[in-house]
Amino acid sequence: MRKGLRSTDEVNARFGLNLEPSRYEVFIPNHINELIEKEGFDGIHAKQFLPSNQELHQDGFDDPIGDQQKYVAPQLIHRYDNRALFTPTTICPVICRYCFRKNELSGKHEIFKADFEKVITYLKAHTEVNEIIFSGGDPFMLSAAKIDFYLNEFSKLEHIKFIRFHTRTPASLPNYIGNEVIEVLNKFKQVFNDINIVIHINHADEITSDVRDCIAKLGKYFPLLSQSVLLKDVNDKVEDLEKLIYKLHDLGVRPYYLHHPDQAKGAMHFYLTQDEGREIYRKLRRQVPGWLLPQYILDSPDGSGKRNL
Ligand code: SF4
């Protein structure tokens, strides 16, 4: 992380580019910069993580899935009856240029301010919630001690049975997940019914040997699922998705969600229409057996939640 790039100026200097200063945060860890150098600007790492002048176009929405209306406490979104999304950090292992939360995270909204007491107070009053989904930012950017603290607090609420982590860290900063984090999660495996890890990854070329090792390490102890976003010019070929699905399967990861891209301001250059997306998914269905097929879903812009496309 220390050797990562943190501004458009640093990106321009390293890659000999002439990009306009981005209005969004920039962070690309060294692991990914080396991959960009190896693959060139047409590679999937450059396309997903290098800032682009196309971000200056401001069509789209600040909050494309209606998250803001669903915050019930700082850092807690309650959209579905029995599960709540906990966003304990705004730090990410890389800043993805397609991120649907890019405007919220860059804007440093109040909702991201820590006030854990309010989270616990809300959950105590809502015993219908049986699952906490750690999101962010990226929850695996937290220290082992912080993860231990949160899991310990949630374990005191008897109605919380399931824990899920959504993370891009295995695919983007694989060496960051140390044994301490795995030890903490293992400790709580005895307490909760399940601890599931959902790995965010969009293309088979992201599965380098370090990424493979990290996934294998996590897969020894926890059920692994994957979530991908369909992105224009990144993974919008059926062959791309098919290859990703089979590679993940070889690593013991079950494809879970394929998200239709959200209409996020500053990320509309990744957007495809629903008709285009459906056509890709129809073809994918012919190539991949049902038990390996991720659900193709859209997060509704009105905040009402996911719907199947
Ligand atoms: S890791 Fe997730 S939250 Fe962070 S920038 Fe990427 S998509 Fe957004």
Residues whose N, C-alpha, C, O or C-beta is under 5 A from the ligand:
A	BS01	SF4	C92 V94 I95 C96 C99 G136 G137 D138 R168
